[in-house]
Amino acid sequence: MTEKACRHCHYITNEDRCPVCGSRDLSDEWFDLVIILDPENSKIAQRLGVKVPGKYAIRVR
């Protein structure tokens, strides 16, 4: 199964629904990847608005 990115929070998942925000609006057209391990202490996570550790797409179509 291909990984898809949520169009709302950009979380990358294999599920049919985003486990972070619950959206079903997923895309298989996403670009660039960032892995957030510790959202509370990450400047990148703060800039992206990430609250949950995981893989996130930078751009989602």
N, CA, C, O and CB atoms as a CASP TS submission, in Angstrom:
PFRMAT TS
TARGET T0000
AUTHOR 0000-0000-0000
METHOD Language model
MODEL 1
PARENT N/A
ATOM      1  N   MET     1       0.846  -1.189   0.000  1.00  0.00           N
ATOM      2  CA  MET     1       0.000   0.000   0.000  1.00  0.00           C
ATOM      3  C   MET     1       0.888   1.248   0.000  1.00  0.00           C
ATOM      4  O   MET     1       1.867   1.317   0.742  1.00  0.00           O
ATOM      5  CB  MET     1      -0.960   0.000   1.230  1.00  0.00           C
ATOM      6  N   THR     2       0.548   2.216  -0.821  1.00  0.00           N
ATOM      7  CA  THR     2       1.336   3.446  -0.890  1.00  0.00           C
ATOM      8  C   THR     2       0.989   4.384   0.256  1.00  0.00           C
ATOM      9  O   THR     2      -0.138   4.419   0.751  1.00  0.00           O
ATOM     10  CB  THR     2       1.112   4.150  -2.228  1.00  0.00           C
ATOM     11  N   GLU     3       1.986   5.128   0.648  1.00  0.00           N
ATOM     12  CA  GLU     3       1.760   6.108   1.697  1.00  0.00           C
ATOM     13  C   GLU     3       1.069   7.329   1.104  1.00  0.00           C
ATOM     14  O   GLU     3       1.386   7.765  -0.003  1.00  0.00           O
ATOM     15  CB  GLU     3       3.090   6.505   2.380  1.00  0.00           C
ATOM     16  N   LYS     4       0.127   7.868   1.853  1.00  0.00           N
ATOM     17  CA  LYS     4      -0.606   9.061   1.440  1.00  0.00           C
ATOM     18  C   LYS     4      -0.435  10.128   2.503  1.00  0.00           C
ATOM     19  O   LYS     4      -0.202   9.834   3.675  1.00  0.00           O
ATOM     20  CB  LYS     4      -2.110   8.750   1.206  1.00  0.00           C
ATOM     21  N   ALA     5      -0.555  11.366   2.070  1.00  0.00           N
ATOM     22  CA  ALA     5      -0.429  12.490   2.991  1.00  0.00           C
ATOM     23  C   ALA     5      -1.782  13.161   3.172  1.00  0.00           C
ATOM     24  O   ALA     5      -2.539  13.334   2.216  1.00  0.00           O
ATOM     25  CB  ALA     5       0.617  13.504   2.480  1.00  0.00           C
ATOM     26  N   CYS     6      -2.070  13.531   4.394  1.00  0.00           N
ATOM     27  CA  CYS     6      -3.305  14.244   4.715  1.00  0.00           C
ATOM     28  C   CYS     6      -3.206  15.660   4.164  1.00  0.00           C
ATOM     29  O   CYS     6      -2.205  16.345   4.374  1.00  0.00           O
ATOM     30  CB  CYS     6      -3.567  14.261   6.255  1.00  0.00           C
ATOM     31  N   ARG     7      -4.234  16.091   3.468  1.00  0.00           N
ATOM     32  CA  ARG     7      -4.226  17.444   2.902  1.00  0.00           C
ATOM     33  C   ARG     7      -4.420  18.516   3.978  1.00  0.00           C
ATOM     34  O   ARG     7      -4.176  19.695   3.721  1.00  0.00           O
ATOM     35  CB  ARG     7      -5.318  17.575   1.842  1.00  0.00           C
ATOM     36  N   HIS     8      -4.849  18.125   5.163  1.00  0.00           N
ATOM     37  CA  HIS     8      -5.101  19.102   6.230  1.00  0.00           C
ATOM     38  C   HIS     8      -3.892  19.284   7.142  1.00  0.00           C
ATOM     39  O   HIS     8      -3.453  20.411   7.369  1.00  0.00           O
ATOM     40  CB  HIS     8      -6.305  18.674   7.058  1.00  0.00           C
ATOM     41  N   CYS     9      -3.345  18.174   7.670  1.00  0.00           N
ATOM     42  CA  CYS     9      -2.227  18.292   8.619  1.00  0.00           C
ATOM     43  C   CYS     9      -0.909  17.787   8.049  1.00  0.00           C
ATOM     44  O   CYS     9       0.129  17.920   8.698  1.00  0.00           O
ATOM     45  CB  CYS     9      -2.545  17.532   9.887  1.00  0.00           C
ATOM     46  N   HIS    10      -0.926  17.204   6.834  1.00  0.00           N
ATOM     47  CA  HIS    10       0.248  16.726   6.113  1.00  0.00           C
ATOM     48  C   HIS    10       0.872  15.452   6.697  1.00  0.00           C
ATOM     49  O   HIS    10       1.953  15.051   6.266  1.00  0.00           O
ATOM     50  CB  HIS    10       1.274  17.804   6.086  1.00  0.00           C
ATOM     51  N   TYR    11       0.224  14.821   7.651  1.00  0.00           N
ATOM     52  CA  TYR    11       0.729  13.567   8.219  1.00  0.00           C
ATOM     53  C   TYR    11       0.724  12.490   7.141  1.00  0.00           C
ATOM     54  O   TYR    11      -0.221  12.407   6.357  1.00  0.00           O
ATOM     55  CB  TYR    11      -0.126  13.122   9.445  1.00  0.00           C
ATOM     56  N   ILE    12       1.760  11.671   7.092  1.00  0.00           N
ATOM     57  CA  ILE    12       1.876  10.605   6.097  1.00  0.00           C
ATOM     58  C   ILE    12       1.450   9.288   6.739  1.00  0.00           C
ATOM     59  O   ILE    12       1.932   8.917   7.810  1.00  0.00           O
ATOM     60  CB  ILE    12       3.335  10.508   5.539  1.00  0.00           C
ATOM     61  N   THR    13       0.537   8.589   6.063  1.00  0.00           N
ATOM     62  CA  THR    13      -0.043   7.377   6.624  1.00  0.00           C
ATOM     63  C   THR    13      -0.337   6.334   5.545  1.00  0.00           C
ATOM     64  O   THR    13      -0.393   6.652   4.357  1.00  0.00           O
ATOM     65  CB  THR    13      -1.317   7.713   7.381  1.00  0.00           C
ATOM     66  N   ASN    14      -0.520   5.098   5.972  1.00  0.00           N
ATOM     67  CA  ASN    14      -0.977   4.016   5.092  1.00  0.00           C
ATOM     68  C   ASN    14      -2.465   3.756   5.281  1.00  0.00           C
ATOM     69  O   ASN    14      -3.049   2.945   4.562  1.00  0.00           O
ATOM     70  CB  ASN    14      -0.179   2.729   5.360  1.00  0.00           C
ATOM     71  N   GLU    15      -3.070   4.426   6.226  1.00  0.00           N
ATOM     72  CA  GLU    15      -4.481   4.233   6.569  1.00  0.00           C
ATOM     73  C   GLU    15      -5.400   4.943   5.571  1.00  0.00           C
ATOM     74  O   GLU    15      -4.938   5.723   4.738  1.00  0.00           O
ATOM     75  CB  GLU    15      -4.755   4.744   7.991  1.00  0.00           C
ATOM     76  N   ASP    16      -6.703   4.666   5.663  1.00  0.00           N
ATOM     77  CA  ASP    16      -7.700   5.353   4.848  1.00  0.00           C
ATOM     78  C   ASP    16      -8.163   6.659   5.483  1.00  0.00           C
ATOM     79  O   ASP    16      -8.845   7.466   4.851  1.00  0.00           O
ATOM     80  CB  ASP    16      -8.891   4.447   4.616  1.00  0.00           C
ATOM     81  N   ARG    17      -7.784   6.852   6.735  1.00  0.00           N
ATOM     82  CA  ARG    17      -8.148   8.048   7.492  1.00  0.00           C
ATOM     83  C   ARG    17      -6.908   8.513   8.253  1.00  0.00           C
ATOM     84  O   ARG    17      -6.143   7.691   8.757  1.00  0.00           O
ATOM     85  CB  ARG    17      -9.351   7.768   8.474  1.00  0.00           C
ATOM     86  N   CYS    18      -6.711   9.801   8.333  1.00  0.00           N
ATOM     87  CA  CYS    18      -5.554  10.343   9.038  1.00  0.00           C
ATOM     88  C   CYS    18      -5.673  10.064  10.538  1.00  0.00           C
ATOM     89  O   CYS    18      -6.669  10.442  11.154  1.00  0.00           O
ATOM     90  CB  CYS    18      -5.421  11.861   8.779  1.00  0.00           C
ATOM     91  N   PRO    19      -4.673   9.408  11.136  1.00  0.00           N
ATOM     92  CA  PRO    19      -4.743   9.121  12.572  1.00  0.00           C
ATOM     93  C   PRO    19      -4.525  10.353  13.445  1.00  0.00           C
ATOM     94  O   PRO    19      -4.800  10.314  14.644  1.00  0.00           O
ATOM     95  CB  PRO    19      -3.725   8.074  12.930  1.00  0.00           C
ATOM     96  N   VAL    20      -4.035  11.443  12.863  1.00  0.00           N
ATOM     97  CA  VAL    20      -3.789  12.662  13.639  1.00  0.00           C
ATOM     98  C   VAL    20      -5.023  13.548  13.705  1.00  0.00           C
ATOM     99  O   VAL    20      -5.451  13.928  14.795  1.00  0.00           O
ATOM    100  CB  VAL    20      -2.630  13.443  13.040  1.00  0.00           C
ATOM    101  N   CYS    21      -5.605  13.883  12.544  1.00  0.00           N
ATOM    102  CA  CYS    21      -6.737  14.820  12.536  1.00  0.00           C
ATOM    103  C   CYS    21      -8.067  14.170  12.150  1.00  0.00           C
ATOM    104  O   CYS    21      -9.119  14.799  12.264  1.00  0.00           O
ATOM    105  CB  CYS    21      -6.447  15.951  11.586  1.00  0.00           C
ATOM    106  N   GLY    22      -8.027  12.915  11.695  1.00  0.00           N
ATOM    107  CA  GLY    22      -9.265  12.206  11.365  1.00  0.00           C
ATOM    108  C   GLY    22      -9.801  12.454   9.972  1.00  0.00           C
ATOM    109  O   GLY    22     -10.845  11.910   9.611  1.00  0.00           O
ATOM    110  N   SER    23      -9.120  13.254   9.185  1.00  0.00           N
ATOM    111  CA  SER    23      -9.587  13.572   7.833  1.00  0.00           C
ATOM    112  C   SER    23      -9.464  12.368   6.906  1.00  0.00           C
ATOM    113  O   SER    23      -8.570  11.537   7.062  1.00  0.00           O
ATOM    114  CB  SER    23      -8.798  14.751   7.260  1.00  0.00           C
ATOM    115  N   ARG    24     -10.370  12.288   5.948  1.00  0.00           N
ATOM    116  CA  ARG    24     -10.288  11.274   4.902  1.00  0.00           C
ATOM    117  C   ARG    24      -9.776  11.882   3.585  1.00  0.00           C
ATOM    118  O   ARG    24      -9.713  11.202   2.560  1.00  0.00           O
ATOM    119  CB  ARG    24     -11.667  10.618   4.689  1.00  0.00           C
ATOM    120  N   ASP    25      -9.419  13.151   3.631  1.00  0.00           N
ATOM    121  CA  ASP    25      -8.925  13.873   2.457  1.00  0.00           C
ATOM    122  C   ASP    25      -7.415  13.647   2.338  1.00  0.00           C
ATOM    123  O   ASP    25      -6.614  14.471   2.778  1.00  0.00           O
ATOM    124  CB  ASP    25      -9.255  15.403   2.554  1.00  0.00           C
ATOM    125  N   LEU    26      -7.043  12.505   1.730  1.00  0.00           N
ATOM    126  CA  LEU    26      -5.649  12.110   1.605  1.00  0.00           C
ATOM    127  C   LEU    26      -5.212  12.162   0.152  1.00  0.00           C
ATOM    128  O   LEU    26      -6.028  12.001  -0.755  1.00  0.00           O
ATOM    129  CB  LEU    26      -5.431  10.709   2.177  1.00  0.00           C
ATOM    130  N   SER    27      -3.930  12.385  -0.066  1.00  0.00           N
ATOM    131  CA  SER    27      -3.390  12.472  -1.419  1.00  0.00           C
ATOM    132  C   SER    27      -2.145  11.602  -1.545  1.00  0.00           C
ATOM    133  O   SER    27      -1.334  11.516  -0.624  1.00  0.00           O
ATOM    134  CB  SER    27      -3.064  13.935  -1.783  1.00  0.00           C
ATOM    135  N   ASP    28      -2.008  10.954  -2.710  1.00  0.00           N
ATOM    136  CA  ASP    28      -0.775  10.214  -2.958  1.00  0.00           C
ATOM    137  C   ASP    28       0.235  11.081  -3.699  1.00  0.00           C
ATOM    138  O   ASP    28       1.316  10.613  -4.059  1.00  0.00           O
ATOM    139  CB  ASP    28      -1.065   8.938  -3.756  1.00  0.00           C
ATOM    140  N   GLU    29      -0.118  12.350  -3.929  1.00  0.00           N
ATOM    141  CA  GLU    29       0.794  13.308  -4.552  1.00  0.00           C
ATOM    142  C   GLU    29       1.319  14.272  -3.497  1.00  0.00           C
ATOM    143  O   GLU    29       0.741  15.331  -3.252  1.00  0.00           O
ATOM    144  CB  GLU    29       0.089  14.083  -5.696  1.00  0.00           C
ATOM    145  N   TRP    30       2.427  13.878  -2.882  1.00  0.00           N
ATOM    146  CA  TRP    30       3.060  14.721  -1.878  1.00  0.00           C
ATOM    147  C   TRP    30       4.557  14.757  -2.146  1.00  0.00           C
ATOM    148  O   TRP    30       5.109  13.851  -2.771  1.00  0.00           O
ATOM    149  CB  TRP    30       2.761  14.206  -0.440  1.00  0.00           C
ATOM    150  N   PHE    31       5.209  15.814  -1.665  1.00  0.00           N
ATOM    151  CA  PHE    31       6.617  16.041  -1.951  1.00  0.00           C
ATOM    152  C   PHE    31       7.366  16.430  -0.689  1.00  0.00           C
ATOM    153  O   PHE    31       6.850  17.147   0.169  1.00  0.00           O
ATOM    154  CB  PHE    31       6.781  17.119  -3.016  1.00  0.00           C
ATOM    155  N   ASP    32       8.584  15.945  -0.598  1.00  0.00           N
ATOM    156  CA  ASP    32       9.486  16.264   0.505  1.00  0.00           C
ATOM    157  C   ASP    32       8.915  15.749   1.824  1.00  0.00           C
ATOM    158  O   ASP    32       7.703  15.743   2.039  1.00  0.00           O
ATOM    159  CB  ASP    32       9.729  17.784   0.583  1.00  0.00           C
ATOM    160  N   LEU    33       9.801  15.329   2.676  1.00  0.00           N
ATOM    161  CA  LEU    33       9.414  14.629   3.899  1.00  0.00           C
ATOM    162  C   LEU    33      10.228  15.154   5.067  1.00  0.00           C
ATOM    163  O   LEU    33      11.425  15.413   4.941  1.00  0.00           O
ATOM    164  CB  LEU    33       9.605  13.105   3.748  1.00  0.00           C
ATOM    165  N   VAL    34       9.572  15.306   6.197  1.00  0.00           N
ATOM    166  CA  VAL    34      10.258  15.647   7.439  1.00  0.00           C
ATOM    167  C   VAL    34       9.762  14.676   8.503  1.00  0.00           C
ATOM    168  O   VAL    34       8.570  14.373   8.572  1.00  0.00           O
ATOM    169  CB  VAL    34      10.003  17.151   7.858  1.00  0.00           C
ATOM    170  N   ILE    35      10.675  14.195   9.326  1.00  0.00           N
ATOM    171  CA  ILE    35      10.310  13.301  10.418  1.00  0.00           C
ATOM    172  C   ILE    35      10.477  14.073  11.712  1.00  0.00           C
ATOM    173  O   ILE    35      11.563  14.563  12.023  1.00  0.00           O
ATOM    174  CB  ILE    35      11.178  11.993  10.417  1.00  0.00           C
ATOM    175  N   ILE    36       9.392  14.176  12.461  1.00  0.00           N
ATOM    176  CA  ILE    36       9.392  14.901  13.728  1.00  0.00           C
ATOM    177  C   ILE    36       9.401  13.872  14.859  1.00  0.00           C
ATOM    178  O   ILE    36       8.489  13.053  14.968  1.00  0.00           O
ATOM    179  CB  ILE    36       8.150  15.863  13.840  1.00  0.00           C
ATOM    180  N   LEU    37      10.433  13.921  15.696  1.00  0.00           N
ATOM    181  CA  LEU    37      10.544  13.001  16.820  1.00  0.00           C
ATOM    182  C   LEU    37      10.036  13.624  18.122  1.00  0.00           C
ATOM    183  O   LEU    37       9.399  12.952  18.933  1.00  0.00           O
ATOM    184  CB  LEU    37      11.989  12.558  16.987  1.00  0.00           C
ATOM    185  N   ASP    38      10.325  14.917  18.313  1.00  0.00           N
ATOM    186  CA  ASP    38       9.959  15.606  19.549  1.00  0.00           C
ATOM    187  C   ASP    38       9.341  16.961  19.204  1.00  0.00           C
ATOM    188  O   ASP    38      10.045  17.970  19.164  1.00  0.00           O
ATOM    189  CB  ASP    38      11.201  15.784  20.478  1.00  0.00           C
ATOM    190  N   PRO    39       8.030  16.990  18.956  1.00  0.00           N
ATOM    191  CA  PRO    39       7.387  18.231  18.500  1.00  0.00           C
ATOM    192  C   PRO    39       7.523  19.409  19.465  1.00  0.00           C
ATOM    193  O   PRO    39       7.552  20.560  19.032  1.00  0.00           O
ATOM    194  CB  PRO    39       5.937  17.974  18.259  1.00  0.00           C
ATOM    195  N   GLU    40       7.607  19.135  20.751  1.00  0.00           N
ATOM    196  CA  GLU    40       7.667  20.226  21.728  1.00  0.00           C
ATOM    197  C   GLU    40       8.991  20.979  21.681  1.00  0.00           C
ATOM    198  O   GLU    40       9.038  22.165  22.007  1.00  0.00           O
ATOM    199  CB  GLU    40       7.444  19.684  23.123  1.00  0.00           C
ATOM    200  N   ASN    41      10.070  20.301  21.278  1.00  0.00           N
ATOM    201  CA  ASN    41      11.396  20.919  21.272  1.00  0.00           C
ATOM    202  C   ASN    41      11.953  21.129  19.872  1.00  0.00           C
ATOM    203  O   ASN    41      13.151  21.361  19.710  1.00  0.00           O
ATOM    204  CB  ASN    41      12.352  20.076  22.065  1.00  0.00           C
ATOM    205  N   SER    42      11.105  21.051  18.872  1.00  0.00           N
ATOM    206  CA  SER    42      11.545  21.200  17.488  1.00  0.00           C
ATOM    207  C   SER    42      11.047  22.517  16.900  1.00  0.00           C
ATOM    208  O   SER    42       9.845  22.783  16.881  1.00  0.00           O
ATOM    209  CB  SER    42      11.055  20.020  16.639  1.00  0.00           C
ATOM    210  N   LYS    43      11.974  23.330  16.425  1.00  0.00           N
ATOM    211  CA  LYS    43      11.602  24.591  15.777  1.00  0.00           C
ATOM    212  C   LYS    43      10.840  24.316  14.476  1.00  0.00           C
ATOM    213  O   LYS    43       9.912  25.047  14.130  1.00  0.00           O
ATOM    214  CB  LYS    43      12.862  25.450  15.493  1.00  0.00           C
ATOM    215  N   ILE    44      11.235  23.266  13.762  1.00  0.00           N
ATOM    216  CA  ILE    44      10.549  22.911  12.517  1.00  0.00           C
ATOM    217  C   ILE    44       9.114  22.493  12.818  1.00  0.00           C
ATOM    218  O   ILE    44       8.192  22.913  12.119  1.00  0.00           O
ATOM    219  CB  ILE    44      11.301  21.774  11.778  1.00  0.00           C
ATOM    220  N   ALA    45       8.914  21.677  13.842  1.00  0.00           N
ATOM    221  CA  ALA    45       7.567  21.244  14.217  1.00  0.00           C
ATOM    222  C   ALA    45       6.710  22.442  14.605  1.00  0.00           C
ATOM    223  O   ALA    45       5.537  22.509  14.236  1.00  0.00           O
ATOM    224  CB  ALA    45       7.623  20.233  15.376  1.00  0.00           C
ATOM    225  N   GLN    46       7.275  23.374  15.333  1.00  0.00           N
ATOM    226  CA  GLN    46       6.527  24.570  15.731  1.00  0.00           C
ATOM    227  C   GLN    46       6.138  25.383  14.507  1.00  0.00           C
ATOM    228  O   GLN    46       5.017  25.883  14.421  1.00  0.00           O
ATOM    229  CB  GLN    46       7.354  25.434  16.700  1.00  0.00           C
ATOM    230  N   ARG    47       7.057  25.514  13.566  1.00  0.00           N
ATOM    231  CA  ARG    47       6.764  26.281  12.351  1.00  0.00           C
ATOM    232  C   ARG    47       5.672  25.615  11.511  1.00  0.00           C
ATOM    233  O   ARG    47       4.840  26.295  10.912  1.00  0.00           O
ATOM    234  CB  ARG    47       8.034  26.446  11.512  1.00  0.00           C
ATOM    235  N   LEU    48       5.681  24.271  11.473  1.00  0.00           N
ATOM    236  CA  LEU    48       4.691  23.530  10.700  1.00  0.00           C
ATOM    237  C   LEU    48       3.380  23.321  11.470  1.00  0.00           C
ATOM    238  O   LEU    48       2.385  22.891  10.888  1.00  0.00           O
ATOM    239  CB  LEU    48       5.263  22.187  10.290  1.00  0.00           C
ATOM    240  N   GLY    49       3.375  23.617  12.755  1.00  0.00           N
ATOM    241  CA  GLY    49       2.177  23.428  13.567  1.00  0.00           C
ATOM    242  C   GLY    49       1.963  21.978  13.964  1.00  0.00           C
ATOM    243  O   GLY    49       0.835  21.569  14.241  1.00  0.00           O
ATOM    244  N   VAL    50       3.038  21.197  13.995  1.00  0.00           N
ATOM    245  CA  VAL    50       2.962  19.768  14.306  1.00  0.00           C
ATOM    246  C   VAL    50       2.941  19.557  15.818  1.00  0.00           C
ATOM    247  O   VAL    50       3.765  20.113  16.545  1.00  0.00           O
ATOM    248  CB  VAL    50       4.152  19.006  13.674  1.00  0.00           C
ATOM    249  N   LYS    51       1.989  18.748  16.279  1.00  0.00           N
ATOM    250  CA  LYS    51       1.866  18.450  17.710  1.00  0.00           C
ATOM    251  C   LYS    51       2.123  16.972  18.021  1.00  0.00           C
ATOM    252  O   LYS    51       2.332  16.605  19.177  1.00  0.00           O
ATOM    253  CB  LYS    51       0.480  18.843  18.203  1.00  0.00           C
ATOM    254  N   VAL    52       2.107  16.117  16.974  1.00  0.00           N
ATOM    255  CA  VAL    52       2.236  14.661  17.138  1.00  0.00           C
ATOM    256  C   VAL    52       3.478  14.185  16.390  1.00  0.00           C
ATOM    257  O   VAL    52       3.662  14.555  15.231  1.00  0.00           O
ATOM    258  CB  VAL    52       0.958  13.917  16.619  1.00  0.00           C
ATOM    259  N   PRO    53       4.339  13.374  17.015  1.00  0.00           N
ATOM    260  CA  PRO    53       5.514  12.848  16.308  1.00  0.00           C
ATOM    261  C   PRO    53       5.102  12.002  15.104  1.00  0.00           C
ATOM    262  O   PRO    53       4.049  11.365  15.113  1.00  0.00           O
ATOM    263  CB  PRO    53       6.383  12.014  17.262  1.00  0.00           C
ATOM    264  N   GLY    54       5.943  12.004  14.072  1.00  0.00           N
ATOM    265  CA  GLY    54       5.662  11.180  12.908  1.00  0.00           C
ATOM    266  C   GLY    54       6.272  11.748  11.646  1.00  0.00           C
ATOM    267  O   GLY    54       7.095  12.662  11.689  1.00  0.00           O
ATOM    268  N   LYS    55       5.850  11.184  10.507  1.00  0.00           N
ATOM    269  CA  LYS    55       6.329  11.624   9.195  1.00  0.00           C
ATOM    270  C   LYS    55       5.320  12.612   8.607  1.00  0.00           C
ATOM    271  O   LYS    55       4.112  12.377   8.642  1.00  0.00           O
ATOM    272  CB  LYS    55       6.541  10.405   8.233  1.00  0.00           C
ATOM    273  N   TYR    56       5.827  13.710   8.072  1.00  0.00           N
ATOM    274  CA  TYR    56       4.976  14.751   7.502  1.00  0.00           C
ATOM    275  C   TYR    56       5.485  15.164   6.129  1.00  0.00           C
ATOM    276  O   TYR    56       6.693  15.246   5.908  1.00  0.00           O
ATOM    277  CB  TYR    56       4.912  15.970   8.434  1.00  0.00           C
ATOM    278  N   ALA    57       4.581  15.419   5.223  1.00  0.00           N
ATOM    279  CA  ALA    57       4.922  15.930   3.897  1.00  0.00           C
ATOM    280  C   ALA    57       5.051  17.452   3.986  1.00  0.00           C
ATOM    281  O   ALA    57       4.306  18.114   4.709  1.00  0.00           O
ATOM    282  CB  ALA    57       3.842  15.514   2.831  1.00  0.00           C
ATOM    283  N   ILE    58       6.003  17.982   3.242  1.00  0.00           N
ATOM    284  CA  ILE    58       6.158  19.434   3.198  1.00  0.00           C
ATOM    285  C   ILE    58       5.115  20.043   2.253  1.00  0.00           C
ATOM    286  O   ILE    58       4.514  21.074   2.556  1.00  0.00           O
ATOM    287  CB  ILE    58       7.593  19.817   2.746  1.00  0.00           C
ATOM    288  N   ARG    59       4.914  19.389   1.109  1.00  0.00           N
ATOM    289  CA  ARG    59       3.906  19.858   0.141  1.00  0.00           C
ATOM    290  C   ARG    59       2.968  18.725  -0.213  1.00  0.00           C
ATOM    291  O   ARG    59       3.407  17.595  -0.429  1.00  0.00           O
ATOM    292  CB  ARG    59       4.576  20.416  -1.141  1.00  0.00           C
ATOM    293  N   VAL    60       1.678  19.017  -0.272  1.00  0.00           N
ATOM    294  CA  VAL    60       0.659  18.033  -0.634  1.00  0.00           C
ATOM    295  C   VAL    60      -0.233  18.634  -1.710  1.00  0.00           C
ATOM    296  O   VAL    60      -0.689  19.770  -1.583  1.00  0.00           O
ATOM    297  CB  VAL    60      -0.181  17.601   0.612  1.00  0.00           C
ATOM    298  N   ARG    61      -0.482  17.868  -2.772  1.00  0.00           N
ATOM    299  CA  ARG    61      -1.393  18.318  -3.841  1.00  0.00           C
ATOM    300  C   ARG    61      -2.755  17.733  -3.620  1.00  0.00           C
ATOM    301  O   ARG    61      -3.670  17.985  -4.405  1.00  0.00           O
ATOM    302  CB  ARG    61      -0.868  17.924  -5.234  1.00  0.00           C
TER
END
